[in-house]
Amino acid sequence: MDGGLPAADARIEDLLDAVSLSGAELRRAVGRFEGGTADMLRHSVDTAERAFTELDACDKVIDAAGLRGEQAAERLRELLERETGEGIAAELDALAEAAEGVRQALATSRLLNRVLGRDSGAGAKDDSGVEVPRLVEAALPAIPSADRDEGDYDDFLAMAADREAELVPKLAAAHGVRVRQVAAHLIAVVQGAAKTGFADEQFARASLAEARAAHALWRRCLAKRRRDIGR
């Protein structure tokens, strides 16, 4: 003996950590019940009802997370359109908390389904294999260059003024496209995760990582626009 809990007791202790059922109720549920047949059946039914109530609560957590994700996508859309740096990171942090709540709910659901003898039923770990779309800066439209043959100019000031008049509108247009493209990608990623209620753990984790990467890319695009056209 290594002093650890027997397998059955360890299973019960795991469940105690996950749900609010009492130890006595769980021991009855797995067959360690001391009493008559009628009492055993009554307590078994009570325990099963409690387990199904917990499963319903898990489903509600997932539904709430999906709604939270949809609402966050709309708030992010507004913040990105206003080009304010405040609030975006907080929204992404809140989504990470919602995804963690779903992860815990799914773990509880899987454990309860094992106790109820429904290993292949609801609560099985989702592994859809759906990939999160990625966006890197190299895929964005190129920024126009100011390079041009200077042989056509005898007056340096005239050349500079001509180039500025010609280039600034092109720079503004290119930077605008880049900023909008990254913003649209960030929103699409959040919406994609929200549609699943963050119930696909791997997809949710990858989506949140990509959303944060898109936020960082969006900020870099704004900084480059300010560098090139001052706004």
C-alpha positions as CSV (number, residue, x, y, z in Angstrom):
1,M,0.0,0.0,0.0
2,D,1.3,3.5,-0.9
3,G,-1.1,5.2,1.5
4,G,-3.2,6.7,-1.3
5,L,-7.0,6.5,-1.6
6,P,-8.6,3.5,-3.2
7,A,-9.7,4.1,-6.7
8,A,-13.4,4.4,-5.8
9,D,-12.7,6.9,-3.1
10,A,-10.4,8.9,-5.3
11,R,-13.2,9.1,-7.9
12,I,-15.6,10.3,-5.3
13,E,-13.1,12.9,-4.0
14,D,-12.7,14.2,-7.6
15,L,-16.4,14.5,-8.0
16,L,-16.7,16.4,-4.7
17,D,-14.3,19.0,-6.0
18,A,-16.3,19.4,-9.1
19,V,-19.9,19.5,-7.9
20,S,-21.9,20.4,-4.8
21,L,-23.2,16.8,-4.0
22,S,-22.4,15.6,-0.6
23,G,-19.9,12.8,0.0
24,A,-22.7,10.6,1.4
25,E,-24.8,11.1,-1.7
26,L,-22.0,10.3,-4.0
27,R,-21.1,7.1,-2.1
28,R,-24.7,6.0,-2.5
29,A,-24.5,6.8,-6.2
30,V,-21.5,4.4,-6.7
31,G,-23.0,1.6,-4.7
32,R,-21.6,2.1,-1.1
33,F,-25.1,2.5,0.4
34,E,-26.0,0.9,3.7
35,G,-29.8,0.6,4.0
36,G,-32.8,-1.2,2.6
37,T,-33.7,-1.5,-1.0
38,A,-36.4,1.1,-0.9
39,D,-34.1,3.7,0.7
40,M,-31.4,2.8,-1.8
41,L,-33.7,3.4,-4.8
42,R,-35.0,6.6,-3.3
43,H,-31.6,8.0,-2.6
44,S,-30.3,6.9,-6.0
45,V,-33.1,8.8,-7.7
46,D,-32.5,11.8,-5.6
47,T,-28.8,11.7,-6.4
48,A,-29.5,11.2,-10.1
49,E,-31.8,14.2,-10.1
50,R,-29.1,16.3,-8.5
51,A,-26.6,15.2,-11.1
52,F,-29.0,16.1,-14.0
53,T,-29.6,19.5,-12.3
54,E,-25.8,20.0,-12.3
55,L,-25.7,19.0,-16.0
56,D,-28.3,21.6,-16.8
57,A,-26.3,24.2,-14.9
58,C,-23.3,23.3,-17.1
59,D,-25.3,23.7,-20.2
60,K,-26.4,27.2,-19.0
61,V,-22.8,28.2,-18.4
62,I,-22.0,27.3,-22.1
63,D,-25.1,29.1,-23.4
64,A,-24.2,32.2,-21.3
65,A,-20.6,32.2,-22.6
66,G,-21.8,32.1,-26.2
67,L,-24.1,35.1,-25.5
68,R,-21.2,36.9,-23.7
69,G,-19.0,36.3,-26.8
70,E,-21.6,37.7,-29.2
71,Q,-22.0,40.8,-27.0
72,A,-18.2,41.2,-26.8
73,A,-17.9,41.1,-30.6
74,E,-20.4,44.0,-30.9
75,R,-18.5,46.0,-28.2
76,L,-15.2,45.3,-29.9
77,R,-16.7,46.4,-33.2
78,E,-17.6,49.8,-31.6
79,L,-14.2,50.2,-29.9
80,L,-12.3,49.3,-33.1
81,E,-14.3,51.7,-35.2
82,R,-13.6,54.5,-32.7
83,E,-9.9,53.4,-32.8
84,T,-9.7,53.7,-29.0
85,G,-7.1,51.5,-27.3
86,E,-9.1,51.4,-24.1
87,G,-11.5,48.6,-23.4
88,I,-10.3,46.1,-26.0
89,A,-7.9,44.3,-23.8
90,A,-10.5,44.2,-21.0
91,E,-13.1,42.6,-23.3
92,L,-10.6,39.9,-24.4
93,D,-9.7,39.3,-20.7
94,A,-13.4,38.9,-19.9
95,L,-13.8,36.4,-22.8
96,A,-10.9,34.4,-21.4
97,E,-12.7,34.2,-18.0
98,A,-15.9,33.0,-19.8
99,A,-13.9,30.4,-21.7
100,E,-12.4,29.2,-18.4
101,G,-15.8,28.9,-16.9
102,V,-16.9,26.7,-19.8
103,R,-13.8,24.6,-19.5
104,Q,-14.7,23.9,-15.8
105,A,-18.3,23.2,-16.7
106,L,-17.3,20.7,-19.4
107,A,-15.0,18.9,-16.9
108,T,-17.9,18.7,-14.4
109,S,-20.2,17.5,-17.2
110,R,-17.8,14.7,-18.3
111,L,-17.4,13.5,-14.7
112,L,-21.1,13.5,-14.0
113,N,-21.8,11.6,-17.3
114,R,-19.3,9.0,-16.2
115,V,-21.0,8.6,-12.9
116,L,-24.4,8.3,-14.7
117,G,-22.9,5.7,-17.1
118,R,-23.2,7.9,-20.1
119,D,-19.5,8.1,-21.2
120,S,-20.4,8.5,-24.8
121,G,-23.2,11.0,-24.3
122,A,-23.3,14.7,-23.6
123,G,-20.3,16.2,-22.1
124,A,-17.7,14.3,-24.1
125,K,-14.7,16.4,-24.8
126,D,-15.1,18.3,-28.1
127,D,-12.3,17.9,-30.6
128,S,-13.9,19.2,-33.9
129,G,-10.5,19.8,-35.5
130,V,-11.8,23.2,-36.9
131,E,-8.8,25.6,-37.3
132,V,-8.8,29.2,-36.3
133,P,-8.1,31.6,-39.3
134,R,-4.8,33.4,-38.9
135,L,-3.7,36.8,-40.0
136,V,-0.1,38.0,-40.2
137,E,1.2,41.4,-41.2
138,A,2.8,40.1,-44.3
139,A,-0.7,39.2,-45.7
140,L,-1.9,42.8,-45.4
141,P,-1.8,45.2,-48.3
142,A,1.6,46.8,-48.9
143,I,2.2,50.4,-47.9
144,P,3.1,52.7,-50.9
145,S,6.7,53.7,-51.1
146,A,8.0,57.2,-51.6
147,D,10.9,56.0,-53.8
148,R,10.9,57.5,-57.3
149,D,13.4,58.7,-59.8
150,E,14.7,62.1,-58.7
151,G,16.2,62.9,-62.1
152,D,12.9,64.7,-63.1
153,Y,13.4,67.3,-60.4
154,D,15.8,70.3,-60.4
155,D,14.1,71.8,-57.3
156,F,14.3,69.6,-54.1
157,L,11.5,71.6,-52.4
158,A,9.3,71.2,-55.4
159,M,10.0,67.5,-55.5
160,A,9.2,67.1,-51.8
161,A,5.9,69.0,-52.1
162,D,4.9,67.1,-55.2
163,R,5.7,63.8,-53.5
164,E,3.8,64.6,-50.4
165,A,0.7,65.7,-52.3
166,E,0.8,62.5,-54.3
167,L,1.8,60.1,-51.6
168,V,-0.2,61.1,-48.5
169,P,-3.6,60.2,-50.0
170,K,-2.3,56.8,-51.1
171,L,-0.7,56.2,-47.6
172,A,-3.9,57.1,-45.9
173,A,-6.0,54.8,-48.1
174,A,-3.6,51.9,-47.6
175,H,-3.3,52.3,-43.9
176,G,-7.1,52.6,-43.7
177,V,-7.5,49.2,-45.5
178,R,-4.9,47.6,-43.2
179,V,-6.5,48.8,-40.0
180,R,-10.0,47.8,-41.1
181,Q,-8.9,44.4,-42.3
182,V,-7.3,43.5,-39.0
183,A,-10.3,44.8,-37.0
184,A,-12.7,42.7,-39.1
185,H,-10.5,39.7,-38.6
186,L,-10.4,40.2,-34.8
187,I,-14.2,40.4,-34.7
188,A,-14.7,37.4,-36.9
189,V,-12.4,35.3,-34.6
190,V,-14.4,36.3,-31.5
191,Q,-17.7,35.6,-33.3
192,G,-16.4,32.2,-34.4
193,A,-15.6,31.2,-30.8
194,A,-18.9,32.6,-29.5
195,K,-20.9,30.4,-31.9
196,T,-19.5,27.3,-30.2
197,G,-20.2,28.7,-26.7
198,F,-16.4,28.1,-26.2
199,A,-17.3,24.5,-25.8
200,D,-14.6,23.3,-28.1
201,E,-11.7,23.8,-25.7
202,Q,-8.9,23.6,-28.2
203,F,-10.7,25.9,-30.7
204,A,-11.6,28.4,-27.9
205,R,-8.0,28.5,-26.7
206,A,-6.7,29.1,-30.2
207,S,-9.3,31.7,-30.9
208,L,-8.5,33.8,-27.9
209,A,-4.8,33.6,-28.7
210,E,-5.5,34.7,-32.3
211,A,-7.8,37.5,-31.0
212,R,-4.9,38.8,-28.8
213,A,-2.5,38.6,-31.7
214,A,-4.9,40.5,-33.9
215,H,-5.3,43.2,-31.3
216,A,-1.5,43.6,-31.1
217,L,-1.3,43.7,-35.0
218,W,-4.1,46.3,-35.0
219,R,-2.1,48.5,-32.6
220,R,1.0,48.2,-34.8
221,C,-1.0,49.2,-37.8
222,L,-2.2,52.3,-36.0
223,A,1.3,53.2,-34.9
224,K,2.6,52.9,-38.5
225,R,-0.2,55.0,-39.8
226,R,0.6,57.7,-37.2
227,R,4.3,57.5,-38.3
228,D,3.5,57.9,-42.0
229,I,0.6,60.5,-42.0
230,G,0.5,61.8,-38.4
231,R,-2.9,60.4,-37.5
